[in-house]
Every structure is written in structure tokens, then in C-alpha cells.
């Protein structure tokens, strides 16, 4: 259910030229927005999931799961048009009470060279 809501949000973002959603203050968003798909592939590899919207935009989804006592699941959704990443949505979900202790998307942040 949550994945389908996230996908619907990504599709809506991909179909709009101006977003009414407040941009996220996350280094992942800043690092990827405006870059090419080649940049994303070089840094993160191939996405875990891909789809295409009716308007012709592509949606790439990267998943990053942390296991253990501080388990978190992170989803980074890229909305791409004409080989340029237009929108980035980062969604982190804690899997336990201890998951608040660490930040999500550890692998993705490391692969992008983000130290925070």
C-alpha cells in the first residue's frame, strides 16, 4: 500500500512542470536534482525498479535497507525527463523504536559521497 502511494506521488510529480510539494531539505535531493541518468547510474548503479508514466517521464526507484536493531528502509524515487533528474523524493521508514538513532539511506549517502 505504501509503495503504491509513493509511486502515485512520483507519477504526479513527473507529470507536473511545477511542483506544489515543498522540496525536501536532504543532501540526496540536492546531489541528484538536475543531474543526468548517467550520473545516477555511475554513483548508485541500476535502479531496483523502473517504470514510465503516460506523459513519457521515467521513474527510477532505489531501495536501501538497514538491518539490525536500528533497522530502516529507505526509498529514493527519481523522476526523469529527457535524461535529466527533475524530482527526487526520499522516504525513510523506521522498522523499530531504535531506528530513530541513525539516519536512513546509509548506502545511498555513501555512494553519493555525502558525509552527513
N, C-alpha and C positions, 0 to 999 in steps of 0.2 A: 504494500500500500504506500509506504513512504517513498519507495523508489519511483512509483508511478506519479506521485505528486511532484517529486523532484524533476522527473522527465517532463512533465507538463509545464513546470515553471521554466525549464530550459527552452522548451519549444516556444513558449510565449516570448521569452527574451530574444530568441533567434528571429522571430517574425517581426519584431518592432525595431524601428530605427532609433527611437529614443526610449530609454528605459525609465519607467516610473518607480522602479525599485531603487532604494538607496544603495549606492555602491558599498561593498564590504571593505573595511579597513583591514586588509590582510596582505602581507607581502607576496603571497602566492598570486593574488589578483593583480597586484601591481607588476609583478615579474612577467606574467603571461599575456596580459591585455596588450593588444596591438602587435604581438609577435606573430611569426608565421607558423604554420603547422610543422615545418621542418625543425624549428626551434624546439617545439614541444616534443617531437619525436626524438630529437637528439638528447634532450635532457631527461625525459620521462619514459622513453620507449613507446611502443604502440599502446593505444588505449585499451582498457579492459572491455569496453563496449563502444559501439559506434551506431549512429542512426542518422537519417536525413529527414528534414522537415519538408512539408509540402512546398514551402517557399524556396527551397533549394539550399538552405543552410545545413551545415553538418553539425552534429552534436557528438562530442567525444567525452567519455567518462573514464576517469582514473579512480581506482579504489586503493585504499591504504588501510590495512587493519593492523592494529597493535594488539597482541595477546598478553595474557597475564593479569595481574591484579589491577593494573591501570589500563585495561583494555578499552580501546576506542576504535570506532570505524569512521573513516574519512572518505568523502566523495568529492572529487573536483570535477566539475562539469564545464566543458568548454563549448561555446557557441561560435562556430566558424563560418565565415562567408568569404569567398574569393581568396582562400588560403590565408586569411588573417583572423586571428582570435579576437572576436568582438566583445564577448562577455565571458566572465569566469565566475562560477558560483562554488564556494567552499562550504561543505556541510559536514560538521563533526558531531558524532553521536557517542556519548559515553555509554559503556557497557556495564559499569559498576559504580558504586559510590566513590571508589578510589580513583576513578578515571578523571576526576577534576584536577588531580595533582599534576598531570602532564598535558602538554599541548598535543593536538592531533596532527595528522598528516606528516609524521616524522620522516618517513622515507621520501615523500614528495618534496618536503622542505630541503632535505639533504641533497637530493638530486638536482634541485634548482639552485643550490648554493646559498640558501637562506639560513642564517645562523640564529635568528630569533625564534 
